[in-house]
Amino acid sequence: MPLDYDASYLDGVRLEQVAVGEFQVILNFDGASLSIEGEMQLVHPDGTVQRFALPFDAAPALLPLLKHPVAHAEVVGPVELSITFGDGSRLSVFDSTEPYEQFSLQHGPHLLIV
């Protein structure tokens, strides 16, 4: 993942939909989408940490994030995209299994595949 990737276009947008497939979870925001096919971690506002190897397993934990705006989105390192929501939850998506696609982020005509 490019360290200089600017994900700030997610700042302030609401999570409008969580779509679930057998091997994928898609988070649809106002004007952008994040398709996750790999590992992720969710840190809840109370500090509870949940790590998911399979996106399908994460779906129930992601539903409470619906309608919450993104407070901040950033590339944390060469293998992590971090999205902090207005309620204090933080979702981290990892580029952890080469050579397979782990996630993709689409904003308008722009598509980043990691």
FIKOL-516551 format. One record per atom (N, C-alpha, C, CB): atom name; x, y, z; residue in one letter; residue number from 1. Coordinates in nm, 2 decimals, padded with zeros to 4 digits. Atoms other than C-alpha are relative to their C-alpha. Glycine has a CB too. Layout:
// residues N
   site        X        Y        Z   code   pos
     CA        X        Y        Z      A   NUM
...
END
This chain:
// residues 114
   site        X        Y        Z   code   pos
      N    00.08   -00.12    00.00      M     1
     CA    00.00    00.00    00.00      M     1
      C    00.09    00.12    00.00      M     1
     CB   -00.10    00.00    00.12      M     1
      N   -00.09   -00.12    00.00      P     2
     CA    00.15    00.34   -00.09      P     2
      C   -00.01    00.08    00.13      P     2
     CB   -00.05    00.09   -00.12      P     2
      N    00.00   -00.07   -00.13      L     3
     CA    00.25    00.52    00.23      L     3
      C   -00.05    00.14   -00.02      L     3
     CB    00.14    00.00    00.06      L     3
      N    00.05   -00.13    00.02      D     4
     CA    00.16    00.85    00.07      D     4
      C   -00.14    00.01   -00.05      D     4
     CB    00.09    00.07   -00.09      D     4
      N    00.13    00.00    00.05      Y     5
     CA   -00.19    00.75   -00.02      Y     5
      C   -00.09    00.08    00.09      Y     5
     CB   -00.06   -00.15   -00.01      Y     5
      N    00.09   -00.10   -00.08      D     6
     CA   -00.44    01.02    00.09      D     6
      C   -00.14   -00.06    00.00      D     6
     CB    00.01    00.14   -00.07      D     6
      N    00.13    00.05   -00.02      A     7
     CA   -00.75    00.86    00.23      A     7
      C   -00.10    00.10    00.06      A     7
     CB    00.00   -00.13    00.08      A     7
      N    00.08   -00.10   -00.08      S     8
     CA   -00.88    01.18    00.38      S     8
      C   -00.14    00.03   -00.07      S     8
     CB    00.08    00.13    00.01      S     8
      N    00.13   -00.02    00.07      Y     9
     CA   -01.17    01.19    00.12      Y     9
      C   -00.11   -00.07    00.08      Y     9
     CB    00.01   -00.04   -00.14      Y     9
      N    00.10    00.07   -00.08      L    10
     CA   -01.34    00.95    00.36      L    10
      C   -00.04    00.08    00.13      L    10
     CB    00.06   -00.14    00.04      L    10
      N    00.03   -00.08   -00.12      D    11
     CA   -01.33    01.20    00.65      D    11
      C   -00.13    00.07   -00.02      D    11
     CB    00.12    00.10    00.03      D    11
      N    00.13   -00.06    00.00      G    12
     CA   -01.68    01.31    00.73      G    12
      C   -00.11   -00.07   -00.07      G    12
     CB    00.02    00.14   -00.06      G    12
      N    00.10    00.08    00.07      V    13
     CA   -01.86    01.06    00.51      V    13
      C   -00.06   -00.11    00.10      V    13
     CB    00.05   -00.06   -00.13      V    13
      N    00.07    00.10   -00.09      R    14
     CA   -02.12    00.83    00.67      R    14
      C    00.01   -00.14   -00.07      R    14
     CB   -00.15    00.03    00.02      R    14
      N    00.01    00.14    00.05      L    15
     CA   -02.12    00.45    00.64      L    15
      C   -00.15   -00.03   -00.02      L    15
     CB    00.06   -00.10    00.11      L    15
      N    00.14    00.02    00.04      E    16
     CA   -02.44    00.38    00.46      E    16
      C   -00.05   -00.15   -00.02      E    16
     CB   -00.03    00.07   -00.13      E    16
      N    00.04    00.14    00.03      Q    17
     CA   -02.43    00.00    00.39      Q    17
      C    00.12   -00.09    00.04      Q    17
     CB   -00.04   -00.01   -00.14      Q    17
      N   -00.09    00.11   -00.02      V    18
     CA   -02.26   -00.31    00.50      V    18
      C   -00.05   -00.12   -00.08      V    18
     CB    00.02   -00.04    00.16      V    18
      N    00.05    00.11    00.08      A    19
     CA   -02.29   -00.58    00.23      A    19
      C    00.09   -00.12    00.02      A    19
     CB    00.01    00.05   -00.16      A    19
      N   -00.07    00.12   -00.04      V    20
     CA   -02.19   -00.93    00.30      V    20
      C   -00.01   -00.11   -00.11      V    20
     CB   -00.05   -00.06    00.14      V    20
      N   -00.01    00.11    00.09      G    21
     CA   -02.07   -01.21    00.07      G    21
      C    00.08   -00.11    00.07      G    21
     CB    00.06    00.03   -00.13      G    21
      N   -00.07    00.11   -00.06      E    22
     CA   -01.91   -01.55    00.14      E    22
      C    00.15    00.03    00.03      E    22
     CB   -00.01   -00.12   -00.09      E    22
      N   -00.14   -00.03   -00.02      F    23
     CA   -01.56   -01.41    00.10      F    23
      C    00.04    00.14    00.00      F    23
     CB    00.08   -00.07   -00.11      F    23
      N   -00.02   -00.14    00.02      Q    24
     CA   -01.61   -01.04    00.11      Q    24
      C   -00.10    00.08    00.09      Q    24
     CB    00.00    00.04   -00.14      Q    24
      N    00.09   -00.10   -00.06      V    25
     CA   -01.75   -00.75    00.31      V    25
      C    00.02    00.13   -00.07      V    25
     CB    00.02    00.01    00.16      V    25
      N   -00.02   -00.13    00.07      I    26
     CA   -01.82   -00.42    00.13      I    26
      C   -00.07    00.10    00.09      I    26
     CB   -00.07   -00.01   -00.14      I    26
      N    00.05   -00.11   -00.07      L    27
     CA   -01.86   -00.10    00.32      L    27
      C   -00.02    00.11   -00.10      L    27
     CB    00.10    00.04    00.12      L    27
      N    00.03   -00.11    00.09      N    28
     CA   -02.04    00.16    00.12      N    28
      C   -00.03    00.13    00.08      N    28
     CB   -00.13   -00.04   -00.08      N    28
      N    00.01   -00.14   -00.06      F    29
     CA   -01.99    00.52    00.22      F    29
      C   -00.07    00.09   -00.10      F    29
     CB    00.14    00.05    00.05      F    29
      N    00.05   -00.10    00.09      D    30
     CA   -02.14    00.83    00.07      D    30
      C    00.11    00.04   -00.09      D    30
     CB   -00.06    00.12    00.08      D    30
      N   -00.10   -00.03    00.10      G    31
     CA   -01.93    00.85   -00.24      G    31
      C    00.12   -00.09   -00.01      G    31
     CB    00.04    00.14    00.02      G    31
      N   -00.12    00.09    00.00      A    32
     CA   -01.68    00.57   -00.17      A    32
      C   -00.04   -00.14    00.05      A    32
     CB    00.11    00.06    00.09      A    32
      N    00.03    00.13   -00.05      S    33
     CA   -01.67    00.20   -00.10      S    33
      C    00.14   -00.07    00.03      S    33
     CB   -00.08   -00.09   -00.11      S    33
      N   -00.12    00.08   -00.04      L    34
     CA   -01.42   -00.04    00.07      L    34
      C   -00.05   -00.14    00.00      L    34
     CB    00.05    00.05    00.14      L    34
      N    00.03    00.14    00.01      S    35
     CA   -01.43   -00.40   -00.03      S    35
      C    00.12   -00.08    00.07      S    35
     CB   -00.01   -00.04   -00.15      S    35
      N   -00.10    00.07   -00.08      I    36
     CA   -01.25   -00.62    00.22      I    36
      C   -00.01   -00.15   -00.02      I    36
     CB   -00.02    00.03    00.15      I    36
      N   -00.01    00.15    00.02      E    37
     CA   -01.14   -00.98    00.14      E    37
      C    00.11   -00.06    00.09      E    37
     CB    00.03   -00.03   -00.15      E    37
      N   -00.10    00.06   -00.08      G    38
     CA   -00.87   -01.02    00.40      G    38
      C   -00.02    00.03    00.15      G    38
     CB    00.14    00.06   -00.04      G    38
      N    00.01   -00.02   -00.15      E    39
     CA   -00.79   -00.97    00.77      E    39
      C   -00.04    00.14    00.03      E    39
     CB    00.13   -00.04    00.06      E    39
      N    00.03   -00.13   -00.05      M    40
     CA   -00.93   -00.68    00.97      M    40
      C    00.00   -00.01    00.15      M    40
     CB   -00.13    00.05   -00.06      M    40
      N    00.01   -00.01   -00.14      Q    41
     CA   -00.94   -00.56    01.32      Q    41
      C   -00.09    00.12    00.04      Q    41
     CB    00.14    00.02    00.07      Q    41
      N    00.09   -00.10   -00.05      L    42
     CA   -01.21   -00.36    01.50      L    42
      C    00.03    00.03    00.15      L    42
     CB   -00.15   -00.04   -00.03      L    42
      N   -00.02   -00.05   -00.14      V    43
     CA   -01.13   -00.16    01.82      V    43
      C   -00.12    00.08    00.03      V    43
     CB    00.13    00.08    00.02      V    43
      N    00.12   -00.07   -00.04      H    44
     CA   -01.45   -00.06    01.99      H    44
      C    00.03    00.12    00.09      H    44
     CB   -00.09   -00.10    00.07      H    44
      N   -00.03   -00.12   -00.08      P    45
     CA   -01.49    00.27    02.18      P    45
      C    00.04   -00.04    00.15      P    45
     CB   -00.13    00.08    00.01      P    45
      N   -00.04    00.04   -00.13      D    46
     CA   -01.45    00.08    02.51      D    46
      C    00.13   -00.07    00.01      D    46
     CB   -00.11   -00.10    00.06      D    46
      N   -00.14    00.06    00.00      G    47
     CA   -01.11   -00.06    02.40      G    47
      C    00.00   -00.15   -00.04      G    47
     CB    00.06    00.02    00.13      G    47
      N    00.01    00.14    00.04      T    48
     CA   -01.24   -00.41    02.32      T    48
      C    00.05   -00.02   -00.14      T    48
     CB   -00.14   -00.05    00.01      T    48
      N   -00.06    00.02    00.13      V    49
     CA   -01.04   -00.55    02.02      V    49
      C   -00.05   -00.13   -00.05      V    49
     CB    00.15    00.00    00.01      V    49
      N    00.04    00.12    00.07      Q    50
     CA   -01.18   -00.80    01.77      Q    50
      C    00.08   -00.01   -00.12      Q    50
     CB   -00.15    00.00   -00.03      Q    50
      N   -00.08    00.03    00.12      R    51
     CA   -00.96   -00.95    01.50      R    51
      C   -00.07   -00.11   -00.08      R    51
     CB    00.15   -00.04    00.03      R    51
      N    00.07    00.09    00.09      F    52
     CA   -01.11   -01.13    01.20      F    52
      C    00.09   -00.04   -00.11      F    52
     CB   -00.13    00.06   -00.05      F    52
      N   -00.08    00.06    00.11      A    53
     CA   -00.93   -01.36    00.96      A    53
      C   -00.09    00.00   -00.12      A    53
     CB    00.05   -00.14    00.03      A    53
      N    00.09    00.01    00.12      L    54
     CA   -01.24   -01.39    00.74      L    54
      C   -00.10    00.11    00.01      L    54
     CB   -00.08   -00.14    00.01      L    54
      N    00.09   -00.12    00.00      P    55
     CA   -01.45   -01.09    00.64      P    55
      C   -00.15   -00.04    00.04      P    55
     CB   -00.01    00.06   -00.14      P    55
      N    00.14    00.04   -00.03      F    56
     CA   -01.78   -01.29    00.67      F    56
      C   -00.02    00.00    00.15      F    56
     CB   -00.02   -00.14   -00.06      F    56
      N    00.01    00.00   -00.14      D    57
     CA   -01.71   -01.33    01.04      D    57
      C   -00.01    00.14    00.07      D    57
     CB    00.11   -00.08    00.06      D    57
      N    00.00   -00.13   -00.05      A    58
     CA   -01.67   -00.96    01.09      A    58
      C   -00.13    00.08   -00.02      A    58
     CB    00.11    00.08   -00.06      A    58
      N    00.12   -00.07    00.04      A    59
     CA   -02.00   -00.86    00.94      A    59
      C   -00.09    00.04    00.12      A    59
     CB   -00.09   -00.08   -00.09      A    59
      N    00.09   -00.04   -00.12      P    60
     CA   -02.21   -00.86    01.27      P    60
      C    00.06    00.11    00.08      P    60
     CB   -00.03   -00.12    00.09      P    60
      N   -00.07   -00.10   -00.08      A    61
     CA   -01.95   -00.65    01.44      A    61
      C    00.00    00.14   -00.07      A    61
     CB    00.14   -00.04    00.04      A    61
      N   -00.01   -00.12    00.08      L    62
     CA   -01.95   -00.39    01.16      L    62
      C   -00.14    00.07   -00.01      L    62
     CB    00.04   -00.03   -00.14      L    62
      N    00.13   -00.06    00.01      L    63
     CA   -02.33   -00.33    01.16      L    63
      C   -00.03    00.12    00.09      L    63
     CB   -00.10   -00.11    00.03      L    63
      N    00.02   -00.12   -00.08      P    64
     CA   -02.33   -00.09    01.46      P    64
      C    00.07    00.12   -00.05      P    64
     CB    00.05   -00.03    00.14      P    64
      N   -00.06   -00.12    00.05      L    65
     CA   -02.11    00.14    01.26      L    65
      C   -00.08    00.07   -00.10      L    65
     CB    00.14   -00.04   -00.07      L    65
      N    00.09   -00.06    00.09      L    66
     CA   -02.39    00.21    01.02      L    66
      C   -00.05    00.14    00.05      L    66
     CB   -00.12   -00.08   -00.03      L    66
      N    00.04   -00.14   -00.02      K    67
     CA   -02.48    00.59    01.00      K    67
      C    00.11    00.08    00.07      K    67
     CB   -00.13    00.00    00.08      K    67
      N   -00.11   -00.07   -00.06      H    68
     CA   -02.16    00.68    01.18      H    68
      C    00.09    00.07   -00.10      H    68
     CB    00.08   -00.08    00.10      H    68
      N   -00.09   -00.06    00.10      P    69
     CA   -01.94    00.93    01.00      P    69
      C    00.14   -00.04    00.03      P    69
     CB   -00.01    00.16    00.01      P    69
      N   -00.14    00.03   -00.02      V    70
     CA   -01.57    00.87    00.95      V    70
      C    00.06    00.13    00.06      V    70
     CB    00.07   -00.04   -00.14      V    70
      N   -00.07   -00.11   -00.06      A    71
     CA   -01.37    01.09    01.18      A    71
      C    00.14    00.02   -00.07      A    71
     CB    00.02   -00.02    00.15      A    71
      N   -00.13   -00.01    00.06      H    72
     CA   -01.04    01.01    01.02      H    72
      C    00.04   -00.13   -00.07      H    72
     CB    00.11    00.04    00.10      H    72
      N   -00.05    00.12    00.07      A    73
     CA   -00.89    00.77    00.76      A    73
      C    00.14    00.03   -00.04      A    73
     CB   -00.09   -00.03   -00.13      A    73
      N   -00.14   -00.02    00.03      E    74
     CA   -00.52    00.72    00.70      E    74
      C    00.07   -00.14   -00.02      E    74
     CB    00.07    00.07    00.11      E    74
      N   -00.09    00.11    00.02      V    75
     CA   -00.26    00.48    00.58      V    75
      C    00.10    00.00    00.12      V    75
     CB    00.08    00.00   -00.14      V    75
      N   -00.08    00.01   -00.12      V    76
     CA   -00.08    00.37    00.90      V    76
      C    00.14   -00.05   -00.02      V    76
     CB   -00.07   -00.08    00.11      V    76
      N   -00.13    00.05    00.03      G    77
     CA    00.20    00.18    00.75      G    77
      C   -00.01   -00.07   -00.14      G    77
     CB    00.05   -00.10    00.11      G    77
      N    00.00    00.06    00.13      P    78
     CA    00.29   -00.02    00.44      P    78
      C   -00.11   -00.11   -00.02      P    78
     CB    00.13   -00.06   -00.04      P    78
      N    00.10    00.10    00.00      V    79
     CA    00.02   -00.28    00.53      V    79
      C   -00.13    00.03    00.07      V    79
     CB    00.06   -00.13    00.05      V    79
      N    00.12   -00.03   -00.08      E    80
     CA   -00.26   -00.10    00.71      E    80
      C   -00.07    00.13   -00.04      E    80
     CB    00.04    00.00    00.15      E    80
      N    00.09   -00.12    00.02      L    81
     CA   -00.55    00.13    00.63      L    81
      C   -00.08    00.01    00.13      L    81
     CB   -00.09   -00.01   -00.13      L    81
      N    00.07   -00.02   -00.13      S    82
     CA   -00.71    00.27    00.95      S    82
      C   -00.11    00.10   -00.02      S    82
     CB    00.10    00.05    00.11      S    82
      N    00.12   -00.09    00.01      I    83
     CA   -01.06    00.42    00.96      I    83
      C   -00.06    00.02    00.14      I    83
     CB   -00.10   -00.05   -00.10      I    83
      N    00.06   -00.03   -00.13      T    84
     CA   -01.18    00.59    01.28      T    84
      C   -00.13    00.06   -00.02      T    84
     CB    00.10    00.09    00.09      T    84
      N    00.14   -00.05    00.02      F    85
     CA   -01.55    00.65    01.31      F    85
      C   -00.03    00.10    00.12      F    85
     CB   -00.10   -00.12    00.01      F    85
      N    00.04   -00.10   -00.10      G    86
     CA   -01.73    00.92    01.50      G    86
      C   -00.03   -00.05    00.14      G    86
     CB   -00.12    00.07   -00.06      G    86
      N    00.03    00.06   -00.13      D    87
     CA   -01.83    00.69    01.78      D    87
      C    00.13   -00.05    00.08      D    87
     CB   -00.09   -00.12   -00.01      D    87
      N   -00.13    00.04   -00.06      G    88
     CA   -01.46    00.62    01.85      G    88
      C    00.05   -00.14   -00.04      G    88
     CB   -00.01    00.00    00.15      G    88
      N   -00.04    00.13    00.05      S    89
     CA   -01.45    00.28    01.68      S    89
      C    00.11    00.02   -00.10      S    89
     CB   -00.12   -00.08   -00.06      S    89
      N   -00.10   -00.01    00.10      R    90
     CA   -01.14    00.21    01.47      R    90
      C    00.01   -00.13   -00.07      R    90
     CB    00.14    00.04    00.06      R    90
      N   -00.02    00.12    00.09      L    91
     CA   -01.13   -00.04    01.18      L    91
      C    00.13    00.01   -00.07      L    91
     CB   -00.12    00.00   -00.10      L    91
      N   -00.12    00.01    00.07      S    92
     CA   -00.80   -00.15    01.05      S    92
      C   -00.01   -00.12   -00.10      S    92
     CB    00.12   -00.02    00.10      S    92
      N    00.00    00.10    00.11      V    93
     CA   -00.77   -00.34    00.72      V    93
      C    00.15   -00.02   -00.03      V    93
     CB   -00.09    00.04   -00.12      V    93
      N   -00.14    00.03    00.01      F    94
     CA   -00.44   -00.52    00.66      F    94
      C    00.03   -00.07   -00.14      F    94
     CB    00.04   -00.10    00.10      F    94
      N   -00.05    00.07    00.11      D    95
     CA   -00.25   -00.62    00.35      D    95
      C    00.09   -00.11    00.05      D    95
     CB    00.08    00.10   -00.10      D    95
      N   -00.08    00.10   -00.08      S    96
     CA   -00.14   -00.95    00.50      S    96
      C    00.03   -00.13   -00.08      S    96
     CB   -00.08   -00.03    00.12      S    96
      N   -00.02    00.13    00.07      T    97
     CA   -00.15   -01.23    00.24      T    97
      C    00.03    00.02   -00.14      T    97
     CB   -00.13   -00.09    00.01      T    97
      N   -00.04   -00.01    00.14      E    98
     CA    00.05   -01.19   -00.07      E    98
      C   -00.01   -00.13   -00.07      E    98
     CB    00.15    00.05   -00.01      E    98
      N    00.02   -00.10    00.10      P    99
     CA   -00.01   -01.23   -00.36      P    99
      C   -00.14    00.04   -00.02      P    99
     CB    00.06   -00.04   -00.13      P    99
      N    00.14   -00.02    00.02      Y   100
     CA   -00.38   -01.21   -00.31      Y   100
      C   -00.05    00.14    00.04      Y   100
     CB   -00.08   -00.11    00.07      Y   100
      N    00.06   -00.13   -00.03      E   101
     CA   -00.60   -00.90   -00.31      E   101
      C   -00.06   -00.01    00.14      E   101
     CB   -00.11    00.03   -00.10      E   101
      N    00.06   -00.01   -00.13      Q   102
     CA   -00.69   -00.80    00.05      Q   102
      C   -00.11    00.09    00.01      Q   102
     CB    00.11    00.03    00.10      Q   102
      N    00.11   -00.09   -00.01      F   103
     CA   -00.90   -00.50    00.00      F   103
      C    00.02    00.10   -00.12      F   103
     CB    00.00    00.08    00.13      F   103
      N    00.00   -00.11    00.11      S   104
     CA   -00.99   -00.23   -00.26      S   104
      C   -00.08    00.12    00.05      S   104
     CB   -00.05   -00.06   -00.13      S   104
      N    00.07   -00.13   -00.05      L   105
     CA   -01.10    00.13   -00.20      L   105
      C   -00.03    00.07   -00.13      L   105
     CB    00.09    00.08    00.09      L   105
      N    00.04   -00.08    00.12      Q   106
     CA   -01.30    00.31   -00.47      Q   106
      C   -00.06    00.13    00.05      Q   106
     CB   -00.10   -00.08   -00.08      Q   106
      N    00.05   -00.13   -00.02      H   107
     CA   -01.37    00.68   -00.47      H   107
      C   -00.02    00.06   -00.14      H   107
     CB    00.10    00.09    00.09      H   107
      N    00.02   -00.05    00.13      G   108
     CA   -01.54    00.81   -00.78      G   108
      C    00.06   -00.10   -00.10      G   108
     CB    00.05    00.14   -00.02      G   108
      N   -00.07    00.08    00.10      P   109
     CA   -01.34    00.69   -01.08      P   109
      C    00.13   -00.07    00.04      P   109
     CB    00.02    00.08   -00.13      P   109
      N   -00.13    00.05   -00.05      H   110
     CA   -01.04    00.61   -00.87      H   110
      C   -00.01   -00.13    00.08      H   110
     CB    00.07    00.10    00.09      H   110
      N    00.01    00.13   -00.06      L   111
     CA   -00.97    00.25   -00.76      L   111
      C    00.14   -00.04    00.05      L   111
     CB   -00.05   -00.10   -00.09      L   111
      N   -00.12    00.05   -00.06      L   112
     CA   -00.69    00.13   -00.52      L   112
      C   -00.02   -00.14    00.04      L   112
     CB    00.04    00.09    00.12      L   112
      N    00.01    00.14   -00.03      I   113
     CA   -00.64   -00.24   -00.51      I   113
      C    00.13   -00.04    00.08      I   113
     CB   -00.01   -00.09   -00.12      I   113
      N   -00.12    00.04   -00.08      V   114
     CA   -00.41   -00.38   -00.23      V   114
      C   -00.01   -00.15    00.03      V   114
     CB    00.00    00.08    00.13      V   114
END
